[in-house]
């Protein structure tokens, strides 16, 4: 099999292909890795806590006994039925044992009684583990890359529909801008929002809660924005207002709270893109108030004064420079191997200095 992509991933998750005896689910989005591995496991067994049909292994286990995988995939279950062997791999330590397993499967030396699922991190194209799965006939590699805005929007809409709810357009836009790139964390945040909106038939609605089934901007702000993005908003505000002291404090707070550096970078990209869009409206003859109203979602009332001042201080040419630097920073973070935190913080202070020029 080759690496699964697009519709092939959707198909593999929707219906089990019994010709595949082993999967590697890998990528930078570990939340999505866990979610997809869980779906694959559920295709084979109904109870992942059953010790007779579910076995969890680690790199250390494989290092102790390199034949463990091949033995377990052929072992019969004490309770009957197929078994799942899940290997949580870190790096390439398990690659030799896994490649031996895949080779034996392709050569017909093994009669599997179940499936092997390897959960791994971000494997590069040269990874022996990844290449072994991509070349094997009885195996498949399933990459899990970070969710883009379109994927997050679709996830939120599908989850809302399942709860009998729907998003107001502006609320969905705000939610997408607020959530990060980890599928599991996004799902948890959306579930929290849905619980707030429809906590159950016996719930007495409090002040400010809507009686209809539409999720509003106010709902998103109450549940997610204040708790999830205040620190990111402060980073952008300090950059956009040219304030290095508050910027240093905001970056420190983000790091202390465990924010991923690339998440900070993406938040800056979204916020500066929003400012650049509004600046474009102003350059075409609209006033600041009109420009802010045209944004989706519009600038909230309490933020309008600060946004208006930023429109005055940031020209179109400065915003173009800011956009290029943010794109360059993301490229460096993904391709150079340099520390992500230092790349993001350096870029943030460069933007802060750009405002004062």
C-alpha positions, 0 to 999 in steps of 0.5 A, spaced: 500 500 500 502 507 499 500 512 504 493 513 504 490 520 502 484 524 502 478 520 500 482 513 501 483 515 509 475 517 509 474 510 506 479 506 511 476 509 517 468 508 514 469 501 513 475 496 514 479 493 509 481 486 511 486 485 506 490 490 511 493 487 517 497 493 520 497 500 520 501 506 522 498 512 524 502 518 525 503 525 524 504 532 528 497 532 530 497 527 536 490 528 538 488 526 531 493 520 531 489 517 537 482 519 534 483 515 528 487 509 531 481 508 536 476 508 530 481 503 527 481 499 533 473 499 534 473 496 527 476 489 530 473 489 537 468 492 541 471 493 547 478 496 547 479 494 555 478 487 554 485 484 556 484 478 551 483 481 545 487 488 546 494 488 547 498 494 548 506 494 547 511 500 547 518 500 544 521 498 550 517 491 549 519 490 542 527 492 544 526 486 549 523 481 545 523 483 537 519 477 535 513 479 540 509 482 534 509 477 530 508 472 535 502 476 538 499 477 531 498 470 530 496 468 537 488 466 538 484 469 543 482 466 549 475 468 548 475 467 541 475 473 535 480 477 532 485 481 536 488 488 536 496 489 538 497 497 539 504 499 539 506 506 541 512 508 537 517 513 539 522 515 534 525 509 530 526 504 535 521 499 533 522 499 526 527 493 525 521 489 528 516 492 525 519 491 518 520 484 519 513 483 521 511 486 515 516 482 510 513 476 513 506 478 512 507 480 505 511 473 504 505 469 507 509 466 512 504 469 518 496 467 518 494 473 522 488 473 527 487 480 528 491 487 526 497 491 528 496 498 529 502 503 530 501 510 533 507 514 532 509 521 532 511 526 526 515 521 521 519 524 516 519 521 508 526 517 510 523 514 516 524 506 516 518 505 520 514 510 515 517 507 508 516 500 511 508 501 511 508 504 505 512 499 501 508 493 504 502 490 501 498 488 507 499 494 510 498 502 510 500 508 512 495 513 515 498 520 516 495 525 521 497 533 519 494 538 523 487 541 522 486 547 517 480 552 518 476 548 513 477 541 517 475 545 523 469 548 521 466 541 518 468 538 525 464 543 528 458 543 524 458 535 524 458 535 531 453 541 532 448 537 527 449 531 531 446 535 537 440 538 534 444 544 534 447 549 528 452 555 528 451 562 526 455 564 521 459 569 525 460 564 531 463 558 526 468 563 524 470 565 531 470 558 533 475 556 527 479 562 529 479 560 536 481 553 536 488 550 535 490 545 530 490 539 535 484 535 533 483 532 540 483 538 543 478 542 538 473 536 539 474 537 547 472 545 546 467 544 541 463 538 546 464 543 552 460 549 547 455 544 545 454 542 553 453 549 555 448 550 549 444 544 550 446 541 557 440 536 557 432 536 558 432 538 565 436 544 565 433 550 567 436 556 562 439 561 566 440 569 564 443 570 557 442 563 555 438 562 548 432 558 547 433 556 540 438 551 537 443 556 534 450 557 537 451 565 537 458 569 537 456 570 545 456 563 546 463 562 543 465 567 547 463 565 554 465 558 553 471 558 549 474 565 547 475 568 554 479 561 556 482 559 550 485 565 547 486 571 551 493 570 552 494 569 544 490 576 543 495 579 548 501 577 544 497 580 537 495 586 541 502 587 543 505 586 536 500 590 533 501 596 538 509 596 538 509 594 545 515 590 547 514 590 554 507 587 554 509 582 548 515 579 552 510 578 558 504 575 553 509 570 550 511 568 557 504 567 559 503 563 553 509 559 554 507 558 561 500 555 559 503 550 555 501 554 548 504 550 542 509 555 539 506 554 532 499 555 535 502 562 537 504 563 530 498 561 526 494 566 531 498 572 529 497 570 522 490 570 523 490 576 526 494 580 522 490 577 516 484 580 519 487 587 520 490 587 513 483 586 510 480 591 514 486 596 511 484 594 504 477 596 505 480 603 508 485 604 502 479 603 498 475 609 501 471 606 507 472 609 514 474 605 519 467 603 522 465 601 516 471 597 515 470 593 522 463 592 520 465 588 514 469 583 517 467 576 519 466 576 525 465 584 526 470 587 531 467 587 537 465 593 541 470 593 546 475 592 541 473 597 536 478 603 539 484 599 539 483 596 532 481 603 529 488 606 532 491 600 529 488 601 522 492 608 523 498 605 525 499 600 520 499 601 512 498 596 507 506 596 505 507 594 513 502 589 513 505 586 507 512 585 510 508 583 516 505 577 512 511 575 509 515 575 515 510 570 518 510 566 512 517 565 513 517 564 520 512 558 519 517 555 513 523 556 518 519 552 523 517 546 519 523 545 515 529 548 518 529 544 525 531 550 529 527 551 535 520 553 534 519 557 540 525 562 538 523 562 531 516 565 533 518 570 539 524 573 534 518 574 529 513 577 534 519 582 536 520 584 529 513 585 528 513 589 534 519 593 531 515 594 525 510 598 527 514 603 530 518 605 523 
